[in-house]
């Protein structure tokens, strides 16, 4: 009887300790790092937003395949959440609410415009979520928004070398009209572009504004061409907008140069403008054979394999998730946003995606190092393909 009792007791104790230690092991599993993506995945600005999502997915998959991101000696998996901002303030705001209060993300890649960021900032700033938004206004990278970083260089860094290239390559082109859609921060961007153009000897003969929801650009472009410019600068248009504007301008007989200060997506532009897009200039990240290293070529091939086609925005947006990882590792935490932000402001590394290994770092446009400077090139559409014509090295 005693023996039977002892045997049953031992079995019960064995099961208890087994369950206890199993539960303890599960409780001891490393907490995942929750990262959100908030960008336009649908609509006319999807060419901006999808590379934000896809580059973050590729980074998360690579980190997780290696066992997770090592933080203070412990590996943590990346858990990814996504919300379609639709390039609309209301959709961006509701998406941020879900990412922050439902998914409990600690980092957000996006959104893709300053007006979307202004819509989400009451949520993300209060929750101290670290954001990487595509807004070019210095205030957004200031201590007023201490947890936000501008996710790519702005015309403050890149417009002057763009115009310097055009001045050297096309010395006969002098007169310029700059176009831009209105949003709460567009006046600042327009002023920077105009100043950079004038610094290189161009005459800005007009500034033409239009509403963001414009579909037919005939009246806008007709007004711009009435000034007989040599260069039609499309400002901060997204690829869908620029494709339509180029097609309209060529249809009205414009023979001069066209350019934009934002990233281009070759397929989107060609699908709208067709052969009219020949010679158009836009911002890139060195993904073609001119400047790409083997690593960039492999990254591009994997991107196309997974997502069907290349978008040159990915060649710059890939640096944001890399920076998130490096900032977390330097801070040795992902739960203390103040420490991560301070760490990020001092992070720098040499890119092995672009020939010459240019430096990737944060520069100061306001009162903190919060504007990401990554390798940037001036891309021209030549014979229906992308061709990087120069690396944009000079800083204003």
N, C-alpha and C positions, 0 to 999 in steps of 0.2 A: 504493500500500500504506500509506504513512504517512498519506495523506489519509483513507483508510478507517478506519485505527486511531484517528486524531484524532476523526473523526466519531462512532465508537462510544463513545469515551471521553467525549465531550461529552454524548452521550445518557445514558450511565450517571451522569455527574456531575449532570446536570440532574434525573434521576429521584431521585438521592440527596438533593439539596438540597430538591426538592419534598416528598419524604416526610419529611425532617428538619423542615422548617418547618411542615408540616401537623401533625406530631406535637407540635411545640413549641407550636403554636397551641392544640391540644387540651389539652396539659398546662397551658397558661396559662388555660384556662377557669376562671371563678370557682367556687370550692367552694360547693356548696349548703348552706343552713342547714337542718339536720335537726330537725324538730319532731315530737314524738309527742303523741298524744291517748290518755289512759288513763281510761276512764269506762264506766259501764254502758250498753251499747247494746241489751241485751235484758233481759227480766225485769221485775219490778215497779218497778224504779228507773230504767227506760229514759227516763222523762220528765225525769229529772235529767241523764242522760248524753248523750242525743242532741244537745241544743243546744250542749253543749261541743264535740262533734265538728263539727257543722254550721257554727257561727260560726268555728271555726278553719279549716275548708275554705274558707269564703267569703273570709276574710282572705288566705289563701295564694293563692287564685285571683286576687284583686284585685292583690296584690303582684306575682305572676308575670306578669300581663297587662301591668303597667307596666314590665316588664323586670327585676324583682327588687328586693330591698331594698338601698338604697344604704348601704354601710358603708365609711367612710373613702375615699370616692370610687369604690368598686367595687360593682357591682350583683350581688347573689347571689339565686338562685332559692330558694324555699322548697320543701323536700321533706318531705311529710307521711307519717307512719306512725300506725297506730291499733291499739289493743288493747282488747277488751271486758273490763272488770273485773268485770262481773256483780254489782256491789255486794257482792262477797265478798273477804275478805282473801287467800285462796289464789289466786284468779284474778287479783287485782290484782298480787300478788307475781310470779307467773309472767309476766304481761304486762310488768311493769317489767323483768324479766330480759331479755326479748326486745328491748324497745325500746332498752335501754342497751347490751347486749352483742352483739346481732345487727345491729340497725339503726343503732347508734351515734348515737342522738339526743342533742342537746345541751340540749333544752328539752322539758318535758312539761306539757301542759294537763290537769290532773286529778291525782289521782282525786277522787271526789265525796263522800268522807266521811273523818272523822279516823281511823276504824279501818282503812280501806284505806290511808291514808297511812302509818300505823304499820307496816303490812305491807311497804310498798315502800321505806321510808326506809333500811334497811340497804344496799340496792342503790344508790339515787339519791344518798344522802349520801356514800357512799364514792367514787362516780364523779363527784361534784360536778356533777350534772345539775340545772339550775334547774327547779324544779317550782312549779306553781300549783295547790294543792290546796284543796278546799272543806272545810276543817276549822276549827271555830270556837274552838279552844283556844289561848290565848296562847302556850303553850309551843311549839306547832308553828310559830309565827312568831317564834321567838327564836333567839339565836345557837347554841342546841343543834342546830338544823337550819338552818345558815347559808345554804343554797341554796333554801330553801322560802319561798314567799309564800302567805298565805291569800288566796284568789282573790276574795273578796267580803266586804262588811261583815258583822259578826256581831251577835248581839243586844246586845253591848256598845255598839254604835253605834245600833242601830235599834229595840230593844225599847221603850225609854223613849218615843220619839216615837210609836210605834204605840199604846201605852197612853194617851198624852196625848190622841191623837185620839179614842179610845173614851171617855175620861172626859168630853171636851167634847161629843161627839155623843150619848152615852147615859148621862147622869148618874145614871139610876136603876139601872144595872147595876154591882153592887159585888162580888158573890161570884164567885170564880173557882176552877176546878180546872185544873191543868196536867198534861197527859199527855206521856209520852216513852218511847221504847224505850231499852233498856240497851245501852251499848257502853262501851269503856274510858274515854271522855272525857265521857259524858253528865251526870255529876254536876255538872261545871263549868257546862255550858250551862243545866241546870235552875236552878242557883243564880242565874245572871245574870238569867234570865227572871223568877224570883220576886222578886228584889230590885227590878227595874225596875217590875214591877206594883205592888209595895207602895209604891214611891216616888210613884206617882200615886194612891194612896189606895185601891187595890183590896185586898180580903181574899182571900188565897190559902188556901182552906179545905182543900185536899188536893193531894198530888202522887201521880199514879197511874202506875206503871211497867208495861211489858210487854216481852216478848222480841221481837227484831227479826224473827223468822220467824213471828210470829203471823199467822194467816189469818182467824180468827173473833174479832171484837172485842166480842162480846156481853158476856162477863164483865167485860172491862176497862171498857167504857163504862157498864155497869150500876153498877159500883163508883163511877165518877166521878159519875154522876147521882144516886147515893144521897145525896150531900151537898147536893143542890138548888142547883147553881150558876146564876148568871146568864150566865156566860161559860164556854165549854169551849175551853180553849187546847190545841191539838194539838201544841204544841212544834215539834220539828224533823222532823215527819213528811214523807215525800215525797208527791207528789200521789196515788199509788195508795193509800197508807195513809190519807191524810186523806179521800179519797172514800169509802172503806169505813167509816171512823169516823163521818163525817157521816151517812151513810145509816143506820147503826146507831142513832146518837143520836136522829135524827128518828123512826125507827121505834119507839123507846122513849118517844116523847112529848116530847122536849126542845124547848122553844120559844125558848131564849135564843140568844146570839151564839156563833158558832164562828169560830176563827182559827187560823192557823199562822204560824210565823216564817220559813219557807222559801219558795222560789219555787213558785208554783202553775202548773199546766198545765190550762187550762180544759177541754180536750177529755177529758183523763184523768179529772178530777174529775166532770164531768157524765156521762161514760160509766158511772160507778159509782153516783153519788149521784142523778143526774137532778135533778128539781125540788127535791129536799131540799137541794141545794147553794146555793139562793138565799140571798143575804146573807152568804155565807162570805167571810172576809178572808184575804189572803195577800200575800206580798212580790212586787213587780214592779219594772220598770225604766223605766216611763213610755212604753210603746209604743202606748197607745191615743190617741185624738184629743185628750184632755185636756192632755197634756204633750209629745206627740211633735212633733218638727220635721219638715220635709220630708225630711231625710236619714234619720231613723228610719222614716218612712212608706215610703220607697223601699227601705230595708233590709228591712223587714217584707215588702213585696210580693215582693222577690227571694227571700227565704227561703221564702215560701209557694210560689212558682213552682218552686223547686228541690226542696223537700222535702215538699210536699204540704199542709202545714198549719202554722199558727203555734204556737209554744210560748213563753210569756212569759219563760221563763228565758233565752232568747237575748238579751233586751234588756239583761241585765246581763253575761252571759258574753262578749258581743262585745268587752268592754274588755280581757280578758286577752290575746288575740293582739295587740291594738293596743299594749298595754304591753310585750309581748315585743319588738316591732319598735322601739319608742321607746327601750327600754333598750339594745338592741344598738347602735342608732345613736349614742346618747349615749356609750356605752363605746368606740365605734369598733372593736369586736371582737365575735365571737360564739364564739370558741374559749377565751377566758379567762373562766371563770365568775365568778371573784372580781371582776373589773372590771365585768362585766355586773350582778352583784348590787349592787355599790356604786352603779352608775349608776341602777338601778331604784329604789333606796331614795330617790332624790331626784327622780324623774320626776313631773311633774304637767302636766296640760293641761285645758282647758275642753272639755266634751262639746258637740258640735254635733248630738247626737241628741235632746237634751231641751231644752225651752224654758227660757230663763234661763241656759243654758250653765253648769251646775254644774261644780265642779272635780272632776277625777278624780285621785286621789293615793294614796300609801301612808301610813297612820297607824301609831302605835306602841301595841301592847297589851302587849308584853314589853319587850325591850331594843333593838329595831331597828324601823325603819319598814318593816313587812312585811305589813300588812293592807290590801288594796285597797279603797278607798272609792270607789264609783261611784254615779251617780244612782239613788236607790231611791224607790219609791212604795208606798203602801198601796193594794192593789187589792181591790175588792169585786165579787162576782158579782151583777149586777143584771139581771133579766129575761133570764137565760141568757147574758149578755155580760160582758166584763171592763170595769170602770170604775175608773180611778185616782182615788181620793178626796182624796189629799194627797201632797205630796212630803215624805219623811222627812228633814228637815234637821237637827234638833237632835241633838247628840252627847252621850253620857253622860260 
